[in-house]
């Protein structure tokens, strides 16, 4: 542990594995998600990740059913449509050429955004794409503004960027509110499918109200809360899976032996057929590759908590309101946990399962730990396996000479200068 101060607020940086689990498990109820550090960050999607107590339990109970394996299985056709469209586009780029250079980072962002649009809004996915394009623009602008020194009251000055952020927020909320009303009406009229996320959430909401009619804790989600959960699902799901796929392609381009092994497995199990729920479960090499990427380049390299009450951590007494920084990245690269080759790309370390991959038990938790572990982790892994297997079916790839390896942290670990890859048809 090491002590830090942010202004007059004390804090600890904690990379001891047992202490991290204690904080993330939060059995004492003393540790919570900290409030946004500045007003700009308050405009990012909120939703279930920032909630605590009964409010968190209510949202989580309504959202969980949408991510059960049977529901995810029903979403796979939507995954396939989006992936097939990307594959066809890449094949068109290559055309009659031997190869074609492409920056896969924005391409994979577009893919995961399209998948989120289809799975979140079903038949309304085209309208959803417009919402999510606006949200992507808004988030990029918010992150830019949040990097500036914070001046109290500046957010409310009518600068061009401040006005544009607010205008985007108004547009996004109006479009989402309209879609929710349409969906609610269609559900009441039994005139639509409800296997998309919005439909499942609204349907679960109604069912939950009926089940807990006399329980004040379960009043269902308001329209504003449903909008925030949709925005959060897009933001987290879109960003986390796109960076996972991007780093996977970069590392497989750097390690062609593993790329060949993965492709051989895909062609052996799938041939040229489209993957399905059962077949992607057989892709063992793909699975250990994705785990190794998540270890080396965790989507969220640091987690934040604060002490809700006076607490004692590792013998150190902290007042209420102290900051806790949990650097997952340091744990994932710790030689004492992963061995002297901790910095190397070695998927075989996961070949005997996650629990046996490291020297310490349960050292690998890329989607968080405890009750607030990411509810969409199965969604992300299924999406990544399906997309990667289809890419390997159709292309081989290597790094472009223009590629500059420069991971940087901006909410997620991203390629600062893009991910330039040379594609070839197979």
C-alpha positions, 0 to 999 in steps of 0.5 A: 500500500502507499498513501496519497493525498488529493487536495485535503482528501487522504487515500490509499493505493492498494495492490495487495490481492487479499485487501483488494478482494476485501474492498470489492466484496464490501461485506462490511458495507463501508466501501462505495463507488466514489462520486464523480470527481468533477461536474463533467464526469457526472454527465457520463452514463450512470446506471447500476454501476454507481448505485448502492444499497436497496437502489442497487439491489432493485436495478440489479434484480431487474437487469440480471435476467436480460443477461442469462445465458438463454437470453444471450443465446437468443441474441447471437443472430444479431451478433452474426448480422453485425459481424457478417456486415463487417467481414463483407466490408473488409473483403470489399476493401481488399478486393483484388489486392493481395492485402489491405491496411486498415486501422481496426480500432475504429472498425471494431468500435463500429462493430460493437456499437452496431451489436449493441444497437441491435441487441439493445433495441431490436427492430429499432436498431437503426434509431439506436445507432443514431442515439449511440453515435450521438452518445459517442460524440458526447462522451468524447467531448466530456472526456476532453473537457474533464482533462482541463483544470476544473474551475468551479462554475465553468461548466455553466458558462455558455462556451461552444463546447459546453453548449454542444455537450448539453445539446447532445444530452437533450437530443439523446434523452429525447430519442431514448424517451421516444423509443421507450414509449414506443416499446412500452406501447408495443409490449402492452399491445403484444405487438413486438418481440421482447428479446432485445435488452430494452424489451427484456428490461421493461418486461422484467420491470413490469413482472417485478412490480407485480411480484413485489406489489406490496414491497416499497423497495421494488417500484420498477424503474422510472423512464429516466432510470431505464434511459441511464441503464441503456446508455450505460450498457452501450458505453460499457459494452461498446468500449470494453469489447472493442478494446478487447478485440483490438488488443487481441488482433494486435497481439495475434499480429505480433505472435503469428504462431498463436494466430495460426493455432487459433485459426486452425482450431476455428477451421477444425470446429467451425469450418466455414460455417457461422459460429453458434452458441454451442460451437464457440463453447468448444473454442479452447484456444480462443478462450485462453487467448482472450483471457491473456489479453484481458490480463495484459490489457484489462479494459479497466486497469484501475478501480476506485472506491471510497470509505463510506464510514471510518474504516480500517484497511490492512492495519491503517485507519481511514476516515470516511470519505477517503479514496481507495485506488485498486490498480488491477493492472499492477496485479495482472503484471505482478511477477510474484503472482504470474511468474517472471514471464508476467510481461509476456504474451503466454496464453498457455498459462490459462490452459489449466483453467483460470484458477490454476493460471497464477501462483495465487488463487483467484488472482484474475478478475477482469470484470470485477469482484464481488457483488458489483462484478460486471453483469455483462461479462458473459455478453462481452466474452460471447461477442468477442469469441464470435467476432474473433472466430469469424475474423480468423475464418476469413483473414490473416493479419500482421502489424503495419510498419506504421503501427506505434504501440502506445496503450493509454488510459482514458476510462479504458486502455486504448491504442493511442495512435490506432491499431494499423493492421494489414489484412489478407484473405484466407 
